[in-house]
């Protein structure tokens, strides 16, 4: 924020300093007024009026589509994407660790760094692949429980 030496600012300069507040406020309240005016009455209460025929539909639509309808499927989808991105990174990290081994040329500090890099890469790969297996197991368990509940 800019500090002004002169405290006697005009109204226009104060508005220009906080213009973003006015823009945000207008963007929040203007759509409500335009929607009510489009329905023919700008004075409709927020709950709607039975006499004007205005209905307000409230509901939550799934932004992920119909294929992801439960949490285990959502987690499995996210982990599938993480695997899609993570596996090439793991391969590149293993190649980098091999490069560190080659360039160490017997230097004990560089060999320790190369071993540490390879170890952390393999731990990361185990965590990544293990999380996918755990997600599959949880999804299978939830499906089995829901199928047994439906059978009763």
PyMOL commands that set and color helices and strands:
alter all, ss='L'
color gray80, all
select helices_A, chain A and resi 11-17+19-38+71-104+108-151
alter helices_A, ss='H'
color red, helices_A
deselect
rebuild
show_as cartoon
